[in-house]
Structures are given as structure tokens and as C-alpha cells.
Amino acid sequence: MAKDYSGLEINDPEIKLIESKFHPKTLRKRQYLLKAGKLSKYTAFITKGAMRQYCVDDKGNEKIVQLYIENYWVDDRASLTATEPSEYNIQAWEDTEMLIITPQRFPQHCIASYLGITKETLSRLRRQTLY
């Protein structure tokens, strides 16, 4: 058994499950996890280093909207959930080590079943909210 900083006990099977889902990734200073205009594919947990999330205005000025340090989660949740290109850049501020995971997506029929509706109704509702 291991204890994390929250005091929760994590047993060996749980550690193995976590390790099977997350993959290590290293970014050097100024490398990008995500560039504006690209689809966000990952959620990352920073184990060492720091990152920033920013956008660039029409005049070319950078506006930092979020700073991330060790033990923080990093992603562009809007891009991940809407599966639309991001308006943000996420860049390593210094050499950064992280654990990344690809969000799990559920098939439409599973979501519909969970909501208690048919997959056709869900499809229609999704189209209505997009247009």
C-alpha cells in the first residue's frame, strides 16, 4: 500500500491500474502540449516542472490565462469535451515531466441509455445544440 499526499491509501492493484492508463511524457522548455487551432487530445498531470496556457490577441499580444505547477492537472477542457480546436496554447515554461491520459469516450448508444433516451433522440438533440 502507498499513501499519496492526500492521505488516501492506494493498493498495488490500484497502482497498476493507474500505471496502465497513464503514460509518461517529457517536454523541454518552450515545447507545446497543445497549440491553438489543434484539437486537445490529452489530460496531463505535472509531476515536475511548470507550464502556462495562453492565447494571442489580434495584435499579437500574448495573454496568459492559466499557470500550472507540479501536482496540477493540465488540459483544455472545452476543446476536449466539445472535440473542437483549441483557442489556447499550452507550453512548458521549464523542462516538464508529466503523466498523460487520453480521455475515454463512450459510444453514443451508451450515453443515450444512461440518459434514458434513444440514440436517435440524442443525435437529434446534439444537432440542435450545435446549430
C-alpha positions as CSV (number, residue, x, y, z in Angstrom):
1,M,0.0,0.0,0.0
2,A,1.1,3.5,-0.8
3,K,-0.2,6.8,0.5
4,D,-0.4,9.9,-1.6
5,Y,-0.2,13.4,-0.2
6,S,-4.0,13.5,0.4
7,G,-3.7,10.6,2.9
8,L,-5.6,8.1,0.7
9,E,-4.2,4.6,0.7
10,I,-3.6,3.1,-2.7
11,N,-3.1,-0.6,-3.0
12,D,-0.9,-2.4,-5.6
13,P,-3.7,-3.4,-8.0
14,E,-4.9,0.3,-8.0
15,I,-1.3,1.5,-8.7
16,K,-1.0,-1.0,-11.6
17,L,-4.4,0.2,-13.0
18,I,-3.3,3.8,-12.8
19,E,0.1,3.0,-14.4
20,S,-1.7,1.2,-17.3
21,K,-3.8,4.2,-18.1
22,F,-1.2,7.0,-17.8
23,H,1.9,7.4,-19.9
24,P,5.0,9.5,-19.1
25,K,5.8,12.4,-21.3
26,T,8.6,15.0,-21.1
27,L,8.5,18.5,-22.6
28,R,11.6,20.7,-22.8
29,K,11.3,24.4,-22.0
30,R,9.1,26.1,-24.7
31,Q,7.8,22.9,-26.2
32,Y,4.0,22.6,-26.6
33,L,1.5,20.2,-25.2
34,L,-1.2,21.9,-27.3
35,K,-1.1,24.6,-30.0
36,A,-4.0,26.9,-30.8
37,G,-6.1,25.6,-33.7
38,K,-5.4,22.0,-32.8
39,L,-7.7,19.5,-31.1
40,S,-6.8,18.8,-27.5
41,K,-6.2,15.1,-27.1
42,Y,-4.8,14.7,-23.6
43,T,-5.2,15.5,-20.0
44,A,-1.8,15.6,-18.2
45,F,-0.7,15.6,-14.6
46,I,2.5,17.5,-14.0
47,T,5.0,15.6,-11.8
48,K,7.9,18.0,-12.3
49,G,8.1,21.5,-13.9
50,A,5.7,24.3,-14.9
51,M,3.5,25.2,-17.8
52,R,1.4,28.1,-19.0
53,Q,-1.8,28.3,-21.0
54,Y,-2.2,31.4,-23.2
55,C,-3.9,32.9,-26.2
56,V,-2.7,35.5,-28.7
57,D,-5.0,38.5,-29.4
58,D,-5.5,40.2,-32.8
59,K,-2.5,42.5,-32.2
60,G,-0.2,39.6,-31.5
61,N,-0.1,40.1,-27.7
62,E,0.0,37.0,-25.5
63,K,-2.5,36.8,-22.7
64,I,-1.7,34.1,-20.0
65,V,-4.9,32.6,-18.8
66,Q,-3.6,29.8,-16.5
67,L,-0.3,28.8,-14.8
68,Y,0.3,25.2,-13.9
69,I,2.9,23.7,-11.5
70,E,3.7,20.3,-10.0
71,N,0.7,18.3,-8.9
72,Y,-1.6,20.2,-11.2
73,W,-3.9,18.8,-14.0
74,V,-3.4,20.4,-17.4
75,D,-5.8,20.4,-20.4
76,D,-8.1,22.5,-22.4
77,R,-11.3,21.0,-21.2
78,A,-13.5,23.0,-23.6
79,S,-11.6,21.5,-26.6
80,L,-11.6,18.0,-25.1
81,T,-15.3,17.9,-24.4
82,A,-16.6,19.7,-27.5
83,T,-14.0,18.0,-29.7
84,E,-13.3,21.4,-31.3
85,P,-10.0,23.1,-32.0
86,S,-8.5,24.9,-29.0
87,E,-8.1,28.7,-28.9
88,Y,-5.2,28.2,-26.4
89,N,-1.5,27.3,-26.4
90,I,-0.3,25.1,-23.6
91,Q,3.5,25.4,-23.3
92,A,6.2,24.2,-20.9
93,W,7.6,27.2,-19.0
94,E,10.6,25.0,-18.0
95,D,11.5,21.3,-18.6
96,T,8.4,19.4,-17.5
97,E,7.6,15.8,-16.8
98,M,4.0,14.7,-16.8
99,L,1.7,11.7,-17.0
100,I,-0.8,11.9,-19.8
101,I,-4.0,10.1,-20.4
102,T,-6.4,10.1,-23.4
103,P,-9.9,10.8,-22.2
104,Q,-12.2,7.8,-22.5
105,R,-15.1,8.4,-24.9
106,F,-18.4,6.5,-24.6
107,P,-20.3,5.3,-27.7
108,Q,-23.5,7.3,-28.4
109,H,-25.8,4.3,-27.6
110,C,-24.3,4.1,-24.1
111,I,-24.8,7.8,-23.4
112,A,-28.3,7.5,-24.7
113,S,-29.1,4.5,-22.5
114,Y,-27.6,6.3,-19.4
115,L,-29.9,9.3,-20.2
116,G,-32.9,7.1,-20.7
117,I,-33.4,8.1,-24.3
118,T,-32.9,6.5,-27.7
119,K,-29.6,7.1,-29.6
120,E,-31.7,8.8,-32.4
121,T,-33.1,11.3,-29.9
122,L,-29.6,12.0,-28.5
123,S,-28.3,12.6,-32.1
124,R,-31.2,15.0,-32.8
125,L,-30.5,16.9,-29.5
126,R,-26.8,17.2,-30.3
127,R,-27.5,18.6,-33.7
128,Q,-29.9,21.1,-32.3
129,T,-27.4,22.4,-29.8
130,L,-24.7,22.7,-32.4
131,Y,-26.8,24.8,-34.8
